[in-house]
Amino acid sequence: MSLVRRVATAGLLCAVPWSASAQTASAQTTTLTVKAVNKLDLARPSQTIELMAKDLAPIGEKDLRKIHVTDAGKELLCQAVDLDGDTKPDQVIFQSDFAAKETKTFKVAPGARQEYKKEDFRAYGRFNRERYDDFAWENDRTAHRMYGAALETWQAEPLTSSTVDIWMKRTPKLVQNDWYMVDNYHADTGEGADFYSAGPTRGVGGSGLWAKDRMWLSKNFRGSRVLAQGPIRVLFELTYEPYDVDGTAVSEVKRISLDAGQSFNRFQNTYKPAPSTPTVAIGIRKADLASKETSEPAGWFAAWEPIKKGASGNMGSALVVDPKLRQSATEDEKNVLVIAKLTGDTITYWAGGGWDRSGHFADFAAWKSYVDAFARGAQSPIEVSVTAP
């Protein structure tokens, strides 16, 4: 039998030992072959391959945490992901690097349940009640947070905002728990810090519904749930109470994911009821932008700005939207905005940022090149087929 899926980008390639019991099990049970094709003429490092439960059904192993993947005999790090919060994983993900136009094959077999070490983790996130209800998440390249209910009434510095904040990193280590612990994350002690003031702006990829030529914004999130905690992907949802959108009360759920090895988050916003004016504004804070550029055919907007608060260097920020959904661009007092239409009651887009001191992006040209490659990859996912004897 043959099953075919097209999957999106993200991730990091890691290796962990495969136990003898896993090897024995694979010798006794069906082995699947995964063929993955990069159809683009560019190298694509750290791509995530997604295998759904139905793709893996021929193996006969219902516990997806026992699935193993090898590349030429070398085991790759796998993660079972629960997409709906019912505690039963729905897919298995793993990662690999692809050269331009490269085709790769992988073997999939059952084995012992996956067990991870701390050093395997390249993506992680959690709710932080101790920091007035932040939700913070990160990977080996970047870190973010969004604001919960308690921050609205914090006596020292109250803030009502559904912005997306970004923290600069120059280490692949996961650092947010340590930074929160010492409560000194505005100072760079060698790993990076929080130099960015998102405040009431849209920050790096915050959004609002768009009607009558203005944004309609929610308050801070009221609920959160984590669906995947790494080591490859962090996936979570934030819920927002109904807010006014041109006379209609609309509630919102944001589903956000970040994979290791990537500088872009995937945002999927769902609105109930579906707005009568089905458009959304997605923003980048414009206060300090020194350079900016748009590619309408590729669906991206990229910006570059100096870091003025407690550090040297520059940071890039960017949005990527499906060109078929993009309608226009505009600005308000605080933000550069891309206006896009919903698909039913949902919008999906990508947003992220990077720091030139991280070693990933030397200048604005390098940042734009990365953004353009990511946008091209979003429109042409790695093509995957799964076959069994």
TINUPA-500907 format. One record per residue (C-alpha): x, y, z; residue number from 1. Coordinates in steps of 0.02 Angstrom, whole numbers, always signed. Layout:
@east = X; north = Y; up = Z; seq = NUM .
...
***
This chain:
@east = +0; north = +0; up = +0; seq = 1 .
@east = +53; north = +179; up = -27; seq = 2 .
@east = +2; north = +335; up = +68; seq = 3 .
@east = +51; north = +511; up = +17; seq = 4 .
@east = +59; north = +668; up = +123; seq = 5 .
@east = +123; north = +843; up = +95; seq = 6 .
@east = +199; north = +917; up = +252; seq = 7 .
@east = +261; north = +1086; up = +313; seq = 8 .
@east = +433; north = +1147; up = +365; seq = 9 .
@east = +524; north = +1154; up = +532; seq = 10 .
@east = +645; north = +1065; up = +646; seq = 11 .
@east = +814; north = +995; up = +696; seq = 12 .
@east = +902; north = +831; up = +660; seq = 13 .
@east = +964; north = +736; up = +814; seq = 14 .
@east = +1017; north = +557; up = +848; seq = 15 .
@east = +981; north = +446; up = +998; seq = 16 .
@east = +1031; north = +265; up = +1029; seq = 17 .
@east = +912; north = +129; up = +969; seq = 18 .
@east = +896; north = -8; up = +1098; seq = 19 .
@east = +923; north = -192; up = +1062; seq = 20 .
@east = +739; north = -224; up = +1099; seq = 21 .
@east = +692; north = -98; up = +964; seq = 22 .
@east = +803; north = -188; up = +838; seq = 23 .
@east = +726; north = -356; up = +883; seq = 24 .
@east = +550; north = -289; up = +865; seq = 25 .
@east = +589; north = -214; up = +695; seq = 26 .
@east = +652; north = -383; up = +633; seq = 27 .
@east = +486; north = -463; up = +678; seq = 28 .
@east = +366; north = -328; up = +618; seq = 29 .
@east = +327; north = -233; up = +458; seq = 30 .
@east = +450; north = -96; up = +413; seq = 31 .
@east = +386; north = +55; up = +317; seq = 32 .
@east = +484; north = +157; up = +192; seq = 33 .
@east = +467; north = +346; up = +192; seq = 34 .
@east = +518; north = +439; up = +35; seq = 35 .
@east = +542; north = +627; up = +55; seq = 36 .
@east = +573; north = +743; up = -93; seq = 37 .
@east = +635; north = +922; up = -91; seq = 38 .
@east = +569; north = +993; up = -255; seq = 39 .
@east = +652; north = +1163; up = -232; seq = 40 .
@east = +821; north = +1214; up = -300; seq = 41 .
@east = +883; north = +1268; up = -129; seq = 42 .
@east = +955; north = +1181; up = +22; seq = 43 .
@east = +829; north = +1158; up = +163; seq = 44 .
@east = +906; north = +1118; up = +332; seq = 45 .
@east = +805; north = +1060; up = +482; seq = 46 .
@east = +647; north = +1005; up = +395; seq = 47 .
@east = +511; north = +916; up = +494; seq = 48 .
@east = +428; north = +763; up = +420; seq = 49 .
@east = +254; north = +723; up = +488; seq = 50 .
@east = +185; north = +546; up = +486; seq = 51 .
@east = +2; north = +528; up = +535; seq = 52 .
@east = -65; north = +377; up = +629; seq = 53 .
@east = -152; north = +313; up = +472; seq = 54 .
@east = +16; north = +319; up = +379; seq = 55 .
@east = +91; north = +208; up = +515; seq = 56 .
@east = -57; north = +87; up = +531; seq = 57 .
@east = +27; north = -55; up = +431; seq = 58 .
@east = +156; north = -73; up = +570; seq = 59 .
@east = +21; north = -126; up = +692; seq = 60 .
@east = +92; north = -22; up = +836; seq = 61 .
@east = -45; north = +87; up = +912; seq = 62 .
@east = +70; north = +176; up = +1035; seq = 63 .
@east = +156; north = +304; up = +925; seq = 64 .
@east = +283; north = +338; up = +1062; seq = 65 .
@east = +361; north = +170; up = +1011; seq = 66 .
@east = +392; north = +221; up = +830; seq = 67 .
@east = +574; north = +231; up = +772; seq = 68 .
@east = +648; north = +307; up = +614; seq = 69 .
@east = +818; north = +273; up = +538; seq = 70 .
@east = +917; north = +356; up = +399; seq = 71 .
@east = +1043; north = +236; up = +321; seq = 72 .
@east = +1043; north = +137; up = +484; seq = 73 .
@east = +1066; north = +289; up = +596; seq = 74 .
@east = +922; north = +322; up = +715; seq = 75 .
@east = +841; north = +493; up = +712; seq = 76 .
@east = +756; north = +580; up = +856; seq = 77 .
@east = +566; north = +558; up = +845; seq = 78 .
@east = +424; north = +643; up = +937; seq = 79 .
@east = +245; north = +582; up = +953; seq = 80 .
@east = +124; north = +729; up = +947; seq = 81 .
@east = -52; north = +737; up = +1019; seq = 82 .
@east = -146; north = +858; up = +906; seq = 83 .
@east = -313; north = +862; up = +998; seq = 84 .
@east = -270; north = +846; up = +1181; seq = 85 .
@east = -348; north = +674; up = +1208; seq = 86 .
@east = -181; north = +605; up = +1274; seq = 87 .
@east = -166; north = +489; up = +1123; seq = 88 .
@east = -31; north = +541; up = +997; seq = 89 .
@east = -95; north = +572; up = +820; seq = 90 .
@east = +68; north = +590; up = +726; seq = 91 .
@east = +255; north = +558; up = +734; seq = 92 .
@east = +379; north = +690; up = +680; seq = 93 .
@east = +564; north = +683; up = +643; seq = 94 .
@east = +687; north = +797; up = +554; seq = 95 .
@east = +820; north = +796; up = +420; seq = 96 .
@east = +922; north = +914; up = +311; seq = 97 .
@east = +894; north = +918; up = +123; seq = 98 .
@east = +1008; north = +978; up = -15; seq = 99 .
@east = +932; north = +1064; up = -166; seq = 100 .
@east = +818; north = +944; up = -263; seq = 101 .
@east = +867; north = +802; up = -146; seq = 102 .
@east = +766; north = +643; up = -120; seq = 103 .
@east = +793; north = +545; up = +42; seq = 104 .
@east = +724; north = +382; up = +108; seq = 105 .
@east = +697; north = +330; up = +288; seq = 106 .
@east = +645; north = +168; up = +373; seq = 107 .
@east = +508; north = +163; up = +505; seq = 108 .
@east = +482; north = +19; up = +628; seq = 109 .
@east = +413; north = -10; up = +803; seq = 110 .
@east = +525; north = -30; up = +954; seq = 111 .
@east = +542; north = +20; up = +1135; seq = 112 .
@east = +453; north = +176; up = +1196; seq = 113 .
@east = +552; north = +334; up = +1160; seq = 114 .
@east = +644; north = +404; up = +1311; seq = 115 .
@east = +725; north = +576; up = +1303; seq = 116 .
@east = +870; north = +659; up = +1390; seq = 117 .
@east = +874; north = +842; up = +1434; seq = 118 .
@east = +1003; north = +876; up = +1299; seq = 119 .
@east = +885; north = +806; up = +1166; seq = 120 .
@east = +766; north = +953; up = +1188; seq = 121 .
@east = +775; north = +1094; up = +1061; seq = 122 .
@east = +598; north = +1161; up = +1087; seq = 123 .
@east = +499; north = +1191; up = +1245; seq = 124 .
@east = +364; north = +1304; up = +1317; seq = 125 .
@east = +255; north = +1327; up = +1470; seq = 126 .
@east = +134; north = +1438; up = +1564; seq = 127 .
@east = +223; north = +1549; up = +1691; seq = 128 .
@east = +107; north = +1599; up = +1833; seq = 129 .
@east = +256; north = +1666; up = +1930; seq = 130 .
@east = +279; north = +1800; up = +1795; seq = 131 .
@east = +100; north = +1864; up = +1796; seq = 132 .
@east = +34; north = +1730; up = +1677; seq = 133 .
@east = +159; north = +1738; up = +1535; seq = 134 .
@east = +160; north = +1596; up = +1411; seq = 135 .
@east = +341; north = +1576; up = +1357; seq = 136 .
@east = +415; north = +1462; up = +1225; seq = 137 .
@east = +580; north = +1441; up = +1134; seq = 138 .
@east = +689; north = +1333; up = +1026; seq = 139 .
@east = +875; north = +1327; up = +989; seq = 140 .
@east = +867; north = +1490; up = +890; seq = 141 .
@east = +737; north = +1606; up = +965; seq = 142 .
@east = +621; north = +1637; up = +1113; seq = 143 .
@east = +449; north = +1718; up = +1133; seq = 144 .
@east = +313; north = +1755; up = +1257; seq = 145 .
@east = +133; north = +1814; up = +1259; seq = 146 .
@east = +37; north = +1891; up = +1402; seq = 147 .
@east = -97; north = +1819; up = +1515; seq = 148 .
@east = -234; north = +1892; up = +1624; seq = 149 .
@east = -132; north = +1934; up = +1780; seq = 150 .
@east = -24; north = +2059; up = +1686; seq = 151 .
@east = -175; north = +2170; up = +1653; seq = 152 .
@east = -188; north = +2213; up = +1838; seq = 153 .
@east = -5; north = +2204; up = +1892; seq = 154 .
@east = +22; north = +2356; up = +2002; seq = 155 .
@east = +202; north = +2386; up = +1946; seq = 156 .
@east = +177; north = +2385; up = +1757; seq = 157 .
@east = +1; north = +2336; up = +1699; seq = 158 .
@east = -16; north = +2292; up = +1515; seq = 159 .
@east = -163; north = +2240; up = +1410; seq = 160 .
@east = -97; north = +2171; up = +1246; seq = 161 .
@east = -110; north = +2017; up = +1135; seq = 162 .
@east = +61; north = +2056; up = +1062; seq = 163 .
@east = +198; north = +1930; up = +1023; seq = 164 .
@east = +358; north = +1971; up = +1118; seq = 165 .
@east = +530; north = +1908; up = +1065; seq = 166 .
@east = +688; north = +1875; up = +1166; seq = 167 .
@east = +859; north = +1873; up = +1082; seq = 168 .
@east = +967; north = +1717; up = +1100; seq = 169 .
@east = +1148; north = +1681; up = +1054; seq = 170 .
@east = +1155; north = +1505; up = +1121; seq = 171 .
@east = +1067; north = +1347; up = +1062; seq = 172 .
@east = +1028; north = +1302; up = +1244; seq = 173 .
@east = +851; north = +1318; up = +1312; seq = 174 .
@east = +865; north = +1466; up = +1430; seq = 175 .
@east = +696; north = +1535; up = +1476; seq = 176 .
@east = +672; north = +1436; up = +1637; seq = 177 .
@east = +844; north = +1493; up = +1696; seq = 178 .
@east = +810; north = +1673; up = +1648; seq = 179 .
@east = +644; north = +1676; up = +1739; seq = 180 .
@east = +725; north = +1597; up = +1891; seq = 181 .
@east = +856; north = +1732; up = +1914; seq = 182 .
@east = +732; north = +1868; up = +1859; seq = 183 .
@east = +867; north = +1964; up = +1767; seq = 184 .
@east = +826; north = +1928; up = +1586; seq = 185 .
@east = +849; north = +2108; up = +1528; seq = 186 .
@east = +1037; north = +2091; up = +1552; seq = 187 .
@east = +1144; north = +1990; up = +1431; seq = 188 .
@east = +1265; north = +1879; up = +1527; seq = 189 .
@east = +1323; north = +1788; up = +1371; seq = 190 .
@east = +1166; north = +1698; up = +1314; seq = 191 .
@east = +1059; north = +1845; up = +1257; seq = 192 .
@east = +915; north = +1935; up = +1343; seq = 193 .
@east = +748; north = +2024; up = +1324; seq = 194 .
@east = +793; north = +2183; up = +1229; seq = 195 .
@east = +628; north = +2205; up = +1137; seq = 196 .
@east = +481; north = +2310; up = +1198; seq = 197 .
@east = +325; north = +2238; up = +1118; seq = 198 .
@east = +204; north = +2329; up = +1234; seq = 199 .
@east = +36; north = +2371; up = +1152; seq = 200 .
@east = +105; north = +2348; up = +975; seq = 201 .
@east = +85; north = +2187; up = +874; seq = 202 .
@east = +268; north = +2145; up = +913; seq = 203 .
@east = +329; north = +2006; up = +799; seq = 204 .
@east = +172; north = +1933; up = +721; seq = 205 .
@east = +30; north = +1985; up = +834; seq = 206 .
@east = -137; north = +2003; up = +747; seq = 207 .
@east = -310; north = +2079; up = +758; seq = 208 .
@east = -468; north = +2064; up = +658; seq = 209 .
@east = -486; north = +2198; up = +525; seq = 210 .
@east = -651; north = +2287; up = +491; seq = 211 .
@east = -695; north = +2465; up = +441; seq = 212 .
@east = -511; north = +2506; up = +409; seq = 213 .
@east = -454; north = +2471; up = +586; seq = 214 .
@east = -395; north = +2331; up = +699; seq = 215 .
@east = -507; north = +2255; up = +831; seq = 216 .
@east = -402; north = +2180; up = +971; seq = 217 .
@east = -428; north = +2054; up = +1109; seq = 218 .
@east = -365; north = +2073; up = +1286; seq = 219 .
@east = -233; north = +1956; up = +1359; seq = 220 .
@east = -262; north = +1769; up = +1345; seq = 221 .
@east = -368; north = +1686; up = +1478; seq = 222 .
@east = -325; north = +1503; up = +1454; seq = 223 .
@east = -184; north = +1395; up = +1388; seq = 224 .
@east = -149; north = +1213; up = +1353; seq = 225 .
@east = +9; north = +1129; up = +1296; seq = 226 .
@east = -10; north = +993; up = +1164; seq = 227 .
@east = +174; north = +956; up = +1129; seq = 228 .
@east = +325; north = +994; up = +1239; seq = 229 .
@east = +470; north = +948; up = +1127; seq = 230 .
@east = +601; north = +887; up = +1101; seq = 231 .
@east = +572; north = +937; up = +919; seq = 232 .
@east = +410; north = +1038; up = +922; seq = 233 .
@east = +321; north = +1144; up = +1051; seq = 234 .
@east = +135; north = +1161; up = +1013; seq = 235 .
@east = +7; north = +1252; up = +1121; seq = 236 .
@east = -157; north = +1347; up = +1118; seq = 237 .
@east = -206; north = +1513; up = +1196; seq = 238 .
@east = -389; north = +1560; up = +1218; seq = 239 .
@east = -459; north = +1736; up = +1218; seq = 240 .
@east = -626; north = +1793; up = +1289; seq = 241 .
@east = -754; north = +1868; up = +1168; seq = 242 .
@east = -710; north = +2045; up = +1116; seq = 243 .
@east = -799; north = +2175; up = +1011; seq = 244 .
@east = -772; north = +2167; up = +823; seq = 245 .
@east = -880; north = +2302; up = +745; seq = 246 .
@east = -1028; north = +2262; up = +856; seq = 247 .
@east = -1006; north = +2072; up = +864; seq = 248 .
@east = -929; north = +1978; up = +1010; seq = 249 .
@east = -796; north = +1861; up = +939; seq = 250 .
@east = -693; north = +1734; up = +1037; seq = 251 .
@east = -522; north = +1675; up = +977; seq = 252 .
@east = -406; north = +1526; up = +994; seq = 253 .
@east = -225; north = +1540; up = +939; seq = 254 .
@east = -134; north = +1378; up = +901; seq = 255 .
@east = +53; north = +1412; up = +896; seq = 256 .
@east = +197; north = +1296; up = +856; seq = 257 .
@east = +385; north = +1315; up = +844; seq = 258 .
@east = +504; north = +1181; up = +784; seq = 259 .
@east = +688; north = +1163; up = +822; seq = 260 .
@east = +808; north = +1239; up = +696; seq = 261 .
@east = +683; north = +1369; up = +635; seq = 262 .
@east = +660; north = +1556; up = +664; seq = 263 .
@east = +475; north = +1559; up = +619; seq = 264 .
@east = +322; north = +1516; up = +724; seq = 265 .
@east = +166; north = +1447; up = +642; seq = 266 .
@east = +8; north = +1536; up = +698; seq = 267 .
@east = -166; north = +1469; up = +669; seq = 268 .
@east = -303; north = +1585; up = +733; seq = 269 .
@east = -483; north = +1526; up = +740; seq = 270 .
@east = -629; north = +1644; up = +773; seq = 271 .
@east = -805; north = +1604; up = +835; seq = 272 .
@east = -922; north = +1657; up = +762; seq = 273 .
@east = -836; north = +1683; up = +595; seq = 274 .
@east = -823; north = +1873; up = +571; seq = 275 .
@east = -941; north = +1953; up = +447; seq = 276 .
@east = -790; north = +2045; up = +377; seq = 277 .
@east = -671; north = +1897; up = +360; seq = 278 .
@east = -504; north = +1988; up = +363; seq = 279 .
@east = -362; north = +1996; up = +487; seq = 280 .
@east = -217; north = +2118; up = +511; seq = 281 .
@east = -48; north = +2040; up = +554; seq = 282 .
@east = +84; north = +2159; up = +618; seq = 283 .
@east = +265; north = +2201; up = +652; seq = 284 .
@east = +309; north = +2340; up = +775; seq = 285 .
@east = +374; north = +2486; up = +672; seq = 286 .
@east = +451; north = +2601; up = +803; seq = 287 .
@east = +636; north = +2573; up = +761; seq = 288 .
@east = +631; north = +2495; up = +588; seq = 289 .
@east = +784; north = +2548; up = +487; seq = 290 .
@east = +748; north = +2443; up = +332; seq = 291 .
@east = +598; north = +2348; up = +266; seq = 292 .
@east = +552; north = +2254; up = +109; seq = 293 .
@east = +402; north = +2160; up = +41; seq = 294 .
@east = +386; north = +2020; up = -86; seq = 295 .
@east = +203; north = +2008; up = -134; seq = 296 .
@east = +226; north = +1857; up = -250; seq = 297 .
@east = +312; north = +1759; up = -110; seq = 298 .
@east = +198; north = +1827; up = +26; seq = 299 .
@east = +329; north = +1897; up = +145; seq = 300 .
@east = +370; north = +2059; up = +234; seq = 301 .
@east = +542; north = +2078; up = +314; seq = 302 .
@east = +615; north = +2216; up = +423; seq = 303 .
@east = +782; north = +2258; up = +507; seq = 304 .
@east = +813; north = +2370; up = +655; seq = 305 .
@east = +949; north = +2417; up = +779; seq = 306 .
@east = +932; north = +2354; up = +957; seq = 307 .
@east = +928; north = +2509; up = +1066; seq = 308 .
@east = +890; north = +2436; up = +1237; seq = 309 .
@east = +1039; north = +2366; up = +1331; seq = 310 .
@east = +1130; north = +2279; up = +1188; seq = 311 .
@east = +1220; north = +2304; up = +1025; seq = 312 .
@east = +1178; north = +2232; up = +856; seq = 313 .
@east = +1022; north = +2222; up = +749; seq = 314 .
@east = +871; north = +2112; up = +738; seq = 315 .
@east = +766; north = +2051; up = +593; seq = 316 .
@east = +579; north = +2021; up = +598; seq = 317 .
@east = +463; north = +1951; up = +466; seq = 318 .
@east = +290; north = +1890; up = +418; seq = 319 .
@east = +248; north = +1755; up = +292; seq = 320 .
@east = +69; north = +1740; up = +226; seq = 321 .
@east = +0; north = +1631; up = +87; seq = 322 .
@east = +3; north = +1749; up = -65; seq = 323 .
@east = -172; north = +1689; up = -111; seq = 324 .
@east = -237; north = +1754; up = +56; seq = 325 .
@east = -140; north = +1918; up = +59; seq = 326 .
@east = -249; north = +2068; up = +14; seq = 327 .
@east = -150; north = +2225; up = +52; seq = 328 .
@east = -27; north = +2311; up = +168; seq = 329 .
@east = -45; north = +2466; up = +274; seq = 330 .
@east = +20; north = +2549; up = +432; seq = 331 .
@east = -56; north = +2620; up = +589; seq = 332 .
@east = +25; north = +2722; up = +726; seq = 333 .
@east = +121; north = +2575; up = +799; seq = 334 .
@east = +134; north = +2439; up = +667; seq = 335 .
@east = +167; north = +2388; up = +489; seq = 336 .
@east = +18; north = +2278; up = +443; seq = 337 .
@east = -20; north = +2143; up = +315; seq = 338 .
@east = -206; north = +2120; up = +282; seq = 339 .
@east = -259; north = +1942; up = +239; seq = 340 .
@east = -423; north = +1852; up = +220; seq = 341 .
@east = -484; north = +1708; up = +325; seq = 342 .
@east = -519; north = +1534; up = +261; seq = 343 .
@east = -688; north = +1508; up = +341; seq = 344 .
@east = -657; north = +1557; up = +522; seq = 345 .
@east = -468; north = +1527; up = +521; seq = 346 .
@east = -306; north = +1611; up = +467; seq = 347 .
@east = -136; north = +1525; up = +460; seq = 348 .
@east = +27; north = +1622; up = +443; seq = 349 .
@east = +208; north = +1623; up = +502; seq = 350 .
@east = +306; north = +1755; up = +597; seq = 351 .
@east = +476; north = +1764; up = +680; seq = 352 .
@east = +637; north = +1856; up = +709; seq = 353 .
@east = +825; north = +1841; up = +728; seq = 354 .
@east = +975; north = +1933; up = +801; seq = 355 .
@east = +1136; north = +1965; up = +706; seq = 356 .
@east = +1237; north = +1919; up = +862; seq = 357 .
@east = +1163; north = +1744; up = +858; seq = 358 .
@east = +1277; north = +1700; up = +713; seq = 359 .
@east = +1132; north = +1653; up = +599; seq = 360 .
@east = +1107; north = +1818; up = +507; seq = 361 .
@east = +1249; north = +1939; up = +475; seq = 362 .
@east = +1146; north = +2079; up = +399; seq = 363 .
@east = +979; north = +2125; up = +320; seq = 364 .
@east = +1025; north = +2040; up = +156; seq = 365 .
@east = +1056; north = +1876; up = +247; seq = 366 .
@east = +893; north = +1894; up = +343; seq = 367 .
@east = +794; north = +1926; up = +184; seq = 368 .
@east = +874; north = +1775; up = +101; seq = 369 .
@east = +820; north = +1666; up = +247; seq = 370 .
@east = +643; north = +1738; up = +246; seq = 371 .
@east = +625; north = +1711; up = +59; seq = 372 .
@east = +686; north = +1532; up = +71; seq = 373 .
@east = +565; north = +1497; up = +213; seq = 374 .
@east = +420; north = +1572; up = +114; seq = 375 .
@east = +463; north = +1467; up = -37; seq = 376 .
@east = +468; north = +1313; up = +73; seq = 377 .
@east = +299; north = +1354; up = +148; seq = 378 .
@east = +226; north = +1353; up = -27; seq = 379 .
@east = +318; north = +1193; up = -76; seq = 380 .
@east = +324; north = +1075; up = +73; seq = 381 .
@east = +435; north = +923; up = +72; seq = 382 .
@east = +334; north = +792; up = -22; seq = 383 .
@east = +317; north = +631; up = +75; seq = 384 .
@east = +256; north = +457; up = +29; seq = 385 .
@east = +245; north = +307; up = +144; seq = 386 .
@east = +248; north = +129; up = +76; seq = 387 .
@east = +232; north = -42; up = +154; seq = 388 .
@east = +258; north = -216; up = +83; seq = 389 .
***
